[in-house]
Amino acid sequence: MDFKNFKKGRKKLNTAVNKMKDQNPKFKKDERFWTPTKDDTGSSNALIRFLPQPDPEKPPTVSFFQHGFNEKGKWFIENCPSTKENPCPVCEYIEPYWDEDTEESKNYARRYSRTKQFIANILVIKDLMKPENNGKVFLFKFGVKIYEKLEEKVFPESELDEAVQIFDMWKGCAFKLKLRQKSGRNNYDNSEFVSKTGPIADNEDGMETIYKQISDLDEFLIDEKFKAYDKLAKKFNRIMKIKGTTASKPAADDEGDELLDDFEDGPEDATKKSEDLPAEVDDTGKDDDFNFEDDAKEPATDDTKEVAATDEKTSESEPDKKKEAGDDFNFDDDDDDFNFDD
C-alpha cells in the first residue's frame, strides 16, 4: 500500500485498534452456570433440583481436580492433569513440602494443592436474590461438601434412612442451598434436601421442556480441557518466579517476564493480591467451595483443599455444627411456590 492510500484509510485505524482486544481475551464467565448470589452478609438461600444427564446411563455428575490460587496478583486457574492420571507440575512442586511433615510445610502445600470439583445440571426452583432465574435449567459447579450431601441422600449409611433418587425427574426431591460465611469462606454445612418427593413439573410437556435444556457433561472432561505438562509448568513457573522448565525451587532473583505477567489471565475484576492472603492456612471448619465465577474478588485459593479420599496428604476438616446467623431460612413443604404433587 502506498502512502496516498494509507492516508485515505487512516479513518479505519480506530476499528483496527479495537481489534487488539480480541488478541488478549479476558476471563469470560460461562453464562450456562448458576452461582448463588450473596446478600450484604455474604449469605445466600435458594431451592434447586438436581437433574440427570440427557443420557440416563451416564452419571449425573462429573468430577475433576483443579488448581486455583493468586500469587502476587497473578492468577493460576487450571484443571489438574492428575484427573486423567497424568503428571502435574504443580503437584510435583508441592510434593516435597508434604514430605517435610510439618504444619508450616503442609500449610504452604495446601495453598497450591488441587481441589476436587463437581458439575451437575440443576433446575432453579426459587432464587431469592435473583428471581429471574426461577424455572430455568443451569449447570452448577460445587465442591466436596455439597457432593457428600448428595451421596448421603442417594446412599444413606443408616438403614433407618430411606434412599432417595434425587436425580429422578419424577421421584426426586429439591435441595435447600444455604450459603453462609465462616471465617471469610463459603460454607454450605446447613444445606439440606427437603423430605417431599415428586415430579419436577406439573405435566409431561413441562417435563420435556426441562429435559431439552439439560447439558451433556462430557465436554468438561475432554482432553482439550487439560493443558499439556510443559504449558502448565511454563505458566506456573512464570507466576511463581521459578527458573527452568520444570517446577522445582523458587528463585528469588528471577523477576520473570514482566510483559507476560502484565497480561496474565484470571477472573475478571480479580484484584486480591497475594499479600492479602494468610501466610499460613487454617483448614479448620472451612468449606471446600472453589468457584471463581462467583467469588472473583475473593482469593481463589481454597484453603481447605479437600481432595479424594485416596490423597492421604490432604487432611479433612470436621464440619462446624454451630448454626450461623440468618440460618433460620426455611422453605415450607407446603409453600405455594414449591409444591410437588404426589
N, C-alpha and C positions, 0 to 999 in steps of 0.2 A: 504494500500500500504506500503510495507516495504521500508527501506532506499535505498536498492540497485536499486529497480525500480524507486524510486523517483529521484535518481541521474541520471539515464538514461533519464528520461523525463524532465530534467531541461531545455533542449533546447526549450521546449514548453512554458516556462514561459512568454516570450515576447508576445506570442499570447494571453495568459490568461490575462496578464496585460492590453493589448489593449481593452479587453472586458469591462474594467472598465468604458470606455467612454460611453458605452451603458447604464450604470446604472445611469448616470446623463446627459440625453439628453439636449442639448442647444436649444434655440429658433430656430425653423426651419420655414423658410418662405414658405408659400403655393404658389408654382410656378403658380398656376392657376390664381392668382390675378395680375392685371396690376396696376402699380403705376406710376404717372408722374415722369420722370427723369429730374432733375433740372440742369440748366446750372450754370455758375460761379456766377451769380447774384441771384440764388435761384428761377429763373423763369422757367416755362415750358409751351410749347404750343403743343396741339395735337388735332386731329379731330377724334371723336369717334361716334359710333352709338349705342344707347341703344336698347337691344333686349328683346323679350318676354321670358317667361319660355317655356320649351318643351310642357307643357300642357297649351294651351291658356286660360283655365278657371282659372288658378292661377294668382294672382297679379304678375306683372313683377318685383317687388321689395319686399324684406323682410326687416323688421326693428327690432332693439333690442337696449336695453340700455347697456352701458358698462362703467366700471370704469377704469381709467388708470392714474397712477402717479408714480413718482420716489421719494422715501423718503430715503435720505442719501445713495444713490447708489443702493437701492433695489427697484425693480420694482413690482408694483401690477397692473396686466392687466387681468381683469376678466369680464365676462358678468354679468350683474346685474340681480338677480332673480326677480326684480320688472317687468321685461319684461313679466314674466308669472304670475304677481300679487302675488308673494311670497315675504316674508320679506327678507330684505338685511341688513347685519350687518354694512356695510359702510354707507348706507342711514340713519340707526338708529343713527350712531355715529355723523353725521353732523347735524341731526335734531335740537339739542339744539342751535347750532350756528346760524341756520336760524332764530330760535325763538328769539334770542337776538336782532335782527333787527338793527344791527349797521353795518357800512360799513366794519369795521375790521373783524367782525364775518362772514359777508357774503363772504368777500374775502377768508377767511380761508375755509369756507364751499365749495366754488366753486372749490377750489384746489382738493378736493376729490369727488366732486359730479359726477353724471352719465352724459354721453352724449348719444345722440341718433345717431345710425349708420344705414346705409342702404347698401344693397348689390344688385347688378343687373348684368346681363350678358351684355357685350358690344362687339362690333366689333371695333378694332382699324383700322381706315382708314389711318391716317397719324400721325406717331410718329416722330417728327423732331429729337429728341435726340437718339431714338433707332429705326431706320427704319426697323430693322429685325422683329419688332412687327407688321408691316403693314399687314393687311389682316387676322390677327389672332383673335380668339374669346377668351376673358378673363372674369374673374369675376372682379368687381370693387366695392370697398368699399368707401363710401363717407358720408358726413355729411349733416346737415340740409340745409345749404346754397345752395348746388347743388340740393338737393331734391326740394327745393322751386322753383327753375328754371324749373325743370321737371313738377311740379304741375301747375305752371303758364302757361306752354305751352299747357298742356292737358286740364286744366280747367281755361281758362282766365277769369279774373274778369270783363273786359270790353267787351261789345257786339261788339265793334269795332275790337277786336282781334279775329282772327279765331282759333278755337281749332284744334290742330294737334295731331293725334295719333302717337306720336313719337316712340312707341314700335312696330308699324306695319312694317313688313319687306318689304312691297310693297309701302306703302304710308307714311312712316315716314320720319324723317329728321335728319341730323347729328348735333352734338354738338361741338362747338369750346371751348375746355377747355383751359382757360388761368389762369395759376397759377402765382401769384405774392407774394412777401413778404411785409407785412405791420407790422411794429413793431416786426419783427422777427417771424411772424406767417404766415402760408399758408393762402392765400386769393384767392377766386375764383369769386369775385364780377363782374369781367369783362367778365366772360364766358357767352356764348350765343348760341342759336340754329340758324342754317342757315335757310334762308327762303325757299330754294328749297327742295321739297319733291320728293320721287321716290323710286324705288326698290333698295334693298341693293346689288344686284348682276345683272349681265347682262343677265342671263338665269336661267332656273329652276334648272339645275344641280348645278350652283353656289349657289343658294338659299338653296338647300338641303344640300350641303356641310357645309354651315354655321349653318344650323339648327341642324345638327348632333353633333356639338361642344357645343351646349348650355347645361348648367348645371341646374339640378333641385335644387332650393334654399331651399327646406325644411330641408336639412341637417344642416343648420345653426340655426334652431330653435328647434332641438330635445333636450330632457331633458339632455342628456349627455353633452351638451354644457354649462350647467349651474350647477356649483358646489353646493353641499348642504350647508345650512346655517353654520353648525358647521365648515366645512372645510374652508369656506371663512373667518369666524371670526378668526379662528386659524392663518391663513396666514396674515390677516390684523393686528391682534394684535401683531404678531411677528415683522412685519415691522414697526409698529407704536410704539413699545415698551410699549404695554398695558398689564397689568396683568389681569388674569382671562380668562374666556371662552367666554365672550361677549364683544363687542366693547363698551367701556364706556369712561372713562377719561384716558389720557396718564399718564404713571408712569415714572417720570424722573429717578428713581433709578433702573429701570428694564433694565438690559443690554441685555436681550433676549438670545436666543440660538445662540451663535456665529457660531457654526458649520453649523446650518441650514442657517444662514444669508449668510455665505460664498458661499453656493450653491443655493442661491435664484435664481429663474428663471426670465427671462426677455428677451427682444430683444437682439439678438447677436450684439456685438460691442457697446451696450448701455453703455456709460461711463459718462454721465452727472450726476453730483451729485446734491443732493437737495439744497446744499448751493449755487449753481449757479442759482437757481430759484428765481424769485422775491418773496419777503416776502408778498407782497400784490398783488392782481390780479386786473388789469385794463382791463375790458372786452369791452372797447370802440373800435369799429372798428376792432375787431379781427374776424378771421374766425373760423368756427366750425370744421375744418378738424381734424381728430383724427385717424391718420394712422401710426401704429408702424412699419409696414414693410418698409415704405418709409423713415421715419424720426427716425431711431433707435438711431442716435446720438444726436437728439434734445430731449428736455424734453417731455416726453409722455403726461404730463398733458396739457389738452386743457383748457386754462384759460377762454374761453367764456362760456363753459358748457351750451350750448343751449340744452334744452330738450323739451319734448312735451308741447303743449300749456296748458295742464291741470296741469303742475307743476308750481304752482303760485310763488314759491320761487325763480325760476331762471329768471333773467332779460335778455331780448333780446337786443342786441346792434343794432344800426342803421348802415346799410352798408355805408362804406366810398365811396363817389361818385368820389373822386379825381382820375384821371387817372394816373397809375403808369408808370414809365419809361419802355420802351420796350412793351408798351401795344398797339402799333400800328400794332402788328402782325395781319395779316388778310388772311383768306382763301377766294379767289375769287370764286364765284359760278361757273365760267366757267373755273376753274383750270383743266388742263388736267388730274391731278391725282385724281380729285374728280368731277365726272360728272354723275349725276343721269339722266338716260334717262326718259323722261316723258312717 
